[in-house]
């Protein structure tokens, strides 16, 4: 990466991490996937029950493979052949997991997380239940504030996810959000993580590379 662009991203990530810490959200900046995996392994303990939120970032960064291969008790929502009822059971069990790993639709420069969910299981687990939450986010997820986070999610994240899931929503045809009333709508639960009472519960790992959307 160009050293001047690198300088700008370094400053952006450092400022975001500092502001997350002010909200009692642990924050770390890593430069690449090796550092990311090391940071996650430093939080997880062998035998931990681990669950994950739906996330392209976790696939692209190899985190799904990491929790499958290592010595963790992975509640695998992606296991082949899961029925809808079995998937629901995994989601409910996830609330009692030792560690929940997810990404975030946006991380604000002033230290908050912003997420929109279709089913609500992910934002529910981020808010309460799992003893620890690890949030993995590429630098592309950073927005200056909550207004920009909302715009980012409605203009990019939700249409892209709806397309990925092959849903019958207007945005999968137009690429633009029309605030639909479709049965398949995925913009249902809007959640802001502003502050944590327990400063050791939520750990945000910001990667100085772009992942997911
Ligand atoms: S509200 Fe509907 S049209 Fe807008 S992004 Fe969400 S699913 Fe797509």
Boltz pocket constraint, residues with backbone or C-beta under 6 A from the ligand:
constraints:
  - pocket:
      binder: B
      contacts: [[A, 153], [A, 154], [A, 158], [A, 159], [A, 162], [A, 169], [A, 170], [A, 171], [A, 172], [A, 176], [A, 177], [A, 178], [A, 179], [A, 180], [A, 181], [A, 182], [A, 184], [A, 185], [A, 186], [A, 187]]
      max_distance: 6.0
